[in-house]
Amino acid sequence: GNVVVRRKPKTLRHSEEWNRRTHFFHQKKPPPPLSSSCCSTHRQTTTSKPLFLQQQFKDMMSMKATLLALLAIVSLTNGFVAPNAAFATRCSSGLCMADTAVAEPLVLGEIASENIRNIAVIAHVDHGKTTLVDALIRQSNVFRDDAQASEAGERVMDSEDQERERGITILAKNLAVMRDGVKINIMDTPGHADFGGEVERVLNMCDGVLLVVDSVEGPKPQTRFVLDKALRRGMKVLVVVNKIDRPAARPDYVVDKVFDLMMELGASDEQIDFTTVFASGLQGKSGMEPENLTDDMKPLFEAVKDCIDPPKVESTEGDALQCLVSNIDYDNFKGKMGIARITNGSVKVGQPVALARPGVAKKTGRMNSLFVFDNLGKREVESASAGEIIMFSGLDDVEIGDTLVTNEAGGANAAEPLPPIAVEQPTVRMTIGVNKSPLAGREGKFLTSRMIRDRLFKELDRNVALKVEETESADKYAVSGRGQLHLTVLIETMRREGFEMEVGPPVVIYKENEETGVLEEPFEMVEVRVPEEYSGSVIDLFNTRNGELQDMGLDDGGEAMSVIKYLMPTRGMLGLRSEMLTATRGTAIIDAVFDSYREKIKGDIQSRDKGSLLAFEDGVITSFGLENAQDRGKLFVKAGDETYKNMIVGIHQRPGDLAVNVCKTKQLTNMRSATKGITVGITAPIDMSLDACVEYIASDEILECTPTKFRMAKNPDMMGKNGKKKN
């Protein structure tokens, strides 16, 4: 029962007053005036006080049960229950854990598999996946009213700070909505190629996909990548032509392009016979014809129920339990939690279970708690069966790729583990280590190699496409990922957590062909849409970086845009985006996706044609020093900043590095200068972001990251005693 702990009354009169008010509050009568014989009365009732309190607690619990029953009846009548105040809180793990209620009176965890649909929303970046999911959420009775919906804001699923700042989805997230007796588990996935590992991981929990395609642009490189993964798994595809409200929309062209792409990827006859829904996620409209849209997303919901198959279940017996862990979450009270889809069998709270992998010893434990997804949050249940997506705790050493099986009777009748999740291998590597610059240790909270190591290996629990390796140096670690953006997102997250670190330049990962013994490097397929007047500049940049032209022509959209496709080595893509945006005045739209490993191109690929301006000495930058330095190139620093020798303070206007004295002070004399009346303005410095710094640094340079600053410098390990680069 409930235990109430109260502070001991200071005096007998205080104790009598407390008893008197408590008693008459439950009797709903006004308390009589306190008698003058309160002390004697208190002495007479002291022995009966515990029994009196027990009776009051029983009355209170009875009232509580009655109120809960009334609230349940009201919630079923209205169709929903208002979420609590924690709904607006966004969790750091990417999964919003607010307790919301289902829109229909169904018992969670006991829904038949034929009434479940598990779908993933996949698309190219900026084709409107998250906006479309927003429209589905708002039309599923998730929010109490318009005020709560406005409080949640737009792009509800993009809960991370970096996701909102960059305008992209980084982490795949789950939600579940009820529609006409059918539970729809929806997984919102990233659209950027660097986060393709999130898509591959999530597809293990799905039975079908919603392929979202822009009504103007059509299929793009990342569309091809994610669609290929879905088709290989035999999934049905529901095509959603989004942004149909755009003036330049061309739905027939887009549908034909999707059909051609499926034919090219070798889709089956059943997959090619796909259903198409036209929608506007921003306006919350959808329809089966582009000219006949309804004012809600009902046609899309109906298409999901009719076109996406329910989960295929072989058995629901407890011994047949097979549950592949596809994601990891962390709770401050329950610890490490696994997220998985039950392929076969069923599971219940308190059941002995084990985590199995082919050829690896089992890790045993007990199911402490079990959750299913409910709207934007999760809800605890006692049991769940095949087809449902669950979150569980009780096994602290759970990892992505483990299979949850039963361990009853010592696991004698347990099913075989499922094949672990296979993802594409990383292509780019960077080093992350201890910050050893002269200005290190002034801002960060986590500075040592042990802290950095623990944080990097902790990231491996969730980031399946990431690899962390120790190097010959005890204070540096090699971190490999799908691309430059994949790694910079991790570095930015660590920086905001209070880490100080030293980051090396990105390099590609080579591998030797097992059959021919030839050294190979990764290549990417790059597509650029740019106004016609800048197409020459784009081609020049690609040619100088050993690119191979694949296709070039005008866009059919009627916007006078050129579409240029190149096959580029990943080495040539490092640092290319900033140069191309400069050459095209910010009008280029660049899309790249990994193509294959091919024979390494001989020779070096020029990354930049200008050198760096280096600080001549340690000190504080002055305005007088900047006046002379700004004639040599563009600066990154301003007056008052601290600097040290060989720190990069700007871009040299010519090839090769140049040391400048930005700390120089003006000599003070009692003689009037002839040029005293002449003033020289100081040009504003270039504001360098993390991505810009990583693109800029060369092979002999490093980046110093602190919670508030980015500083670039020459790598001291590659400099001689005289400060010059080693041969």
Stockholm file with secondary structure:
# STOCKHOLM 1.0

chainA/1-727         GNVVVRRKPKTLRHSEEWNRRTHFFHQKKPPPPLSSSCCSTHRQTTTSKPLFLQQQFKDMMSMKATLLALLAIVSLTNGFVAPNAAFATRCSSGLCMADTAVAEPLVLGEIASENIRNIAVIAHVDHGKTTLVDALIRQSNVFRDDAQASEAGERVMDSEDQERERGITILAKNLAVMRDGVKINIMDTPGHADFGGEVERVLNMCDGVLLVVDSVEGPKPQTRFVLDKALRRGMKVLVVVNKIDRPAARPDYVVDKVFDLMMELGASDEQIDFTTVFASGLQGKSGMEPENLTDDMKPLFEAVKDCIDPPKVESTEGDALQCLVSNIDYDNFKGKMGIARITNGSVKVGQPVALARPGVAKKTGRMNSLFVFDNLGKREVESASAGEIIMFSGLDDVEIGDTLVTNEAGGANAAEPLPPIAVEQPTVRMTIGVNKSPLAGREGKFLTSRMIRDRLFKELDRNVALKVEETESADKYAVSGRGQLHLTVLIETMRREGFEMEVGPPVVIYKENEETGVLEEPFEMVEVRVPEEYSGSVIDLFNTRNGELQDMGLDDGGEAMSVIKYLMPTRGMLGLRSEMLTATRGTAIIDAVFDSYREKIKGDIQSRDKGSLLAFEDGVITSFGLENAQDRGKLFVKAGDETYKNMIVGIHQRPGDLAVNVCKTKQLTNMRSATKGITVGITAPIDMSLDACVEYIASDEILECTPTKFRMAKNPDMMGKNGKKKN
#=GR chainA/1-727 SS CCCCCCCCCSSHHHHHHHHHHHHHHHTTSCCCCCCTTHHHHHHHHTTTHHHHHHHHHHHHHHHHHHHHHHHHHHHHHHSCCCCCGGGGCCCTTSSCCCCCCCSSCCCTTCCCGGGEEEEEEEESTTSSHHHHHHHHHHTTTCSSSHHHHHHHCSCTTCCSHHHHHHTSCCSCEEEEEEETTEEEEEEECCCSGGGHHHHHHHGGGCSEEEEEEETTTCSCHHHHHHHHHHHHTTCEEEEEEECTTSTTCCHHHHHHHHHHHHHHTTCCHHHHSCEEEEEETTTTEEEEETTEEESSSHHHHHHHHHHSCCCCCSCCCGGGCEEEEEEEEEETTTEEEEEEEEEESEEETTCEEEEEETTEEEEEEECCEEEEEEBTEEEECSEEETTCEEEEESCTTCCTTCEEEECGGGGTTCCCCCCCCCCCCCCEEEEEECCCSTTTTSSCSBCSHHHHHHHHHHHTTTCTTCEEEECSSTTEEEEEESSHHHHHHHHHHHHHHTBCEEECCCEECCEECTTTCCEEEEEEEEEEEEEGGGHHHHHHHHHHTTCEEEEEEECTTSSCEEEEEEEEEHHHHTTHHHHHHHHTTTCCEEEEEEEEEEECCSSCCCCCSCCEEEESSSEECCHHHHHHHTTSEEESCCTTCEECTTEEEEEESSSSCEEECTTCCCCCCSSCCTTTTCCCCCCCCCCCCHHHHHHHCCTTEEEEECSSCEEEEECGGGBCTTSSBCC
#=GC SS_cons         CCCCCCCCCSSHHHHHHHHHHHHHHHTTSCCCCCCTTHHHHHHHHTTTHHHHHHHHHHHHHHHHHHHHHHHHHHHHHHSCCCCCGGGGCCCTTSSCCCCCCCSSCCCTTCCCGGGEEEEEEEESTTSSHHHHHHHHHHTTTCSSSHHHHHHHCSCTTCCSHHHHHHTSCCSCEEEEEEETTEEEEEEECCCSGGGHHHHHHHGGGCSEEEEEEETTTCSCHHHHHHHHHHHHTTCEEEEEEECTTSTTCCHHHHHHHHHHHHHHTTCCHHHHSCEEEEEETTTTEEEEETTEEESSSHHHHHHHHHHSCCCCCSCCCGGGCEEEEEEEEEETTTEEEEEEEEEESEEETTCEEEEEETTEEEEEEECCEEEEEEBTEEEECSEEETTCEEEEESCTTCCTTCEEEECGGGGTTCCCCCCCCCCCCCCEEEEEECCCSTTTTSSCSBCSHHHHHHHHHHHTTTCTTCEEEECSSTTEEEEEESSHHHHHHHHHHHHHHTBCEEECCCEECCEECTTTCCEEEEEEEEEEEEEGGGHHHHHHHHHHTTCEEEEEEECTTSSCEEEEEEEEEHHHHTTHHHHHHHHTTTCCEEEEEEEEEEECCSSCCCCCSCCEEEESSSEECCHHHHHHHTTSEEESCCTTCEECTTEEEEEESSSSCEEECTTCCCCCCSSCCTTTTCCCCCCCCCCCCHHHHHHHCCTTEEEEECSSCEEEEECGGGBCTTSSBCC
//
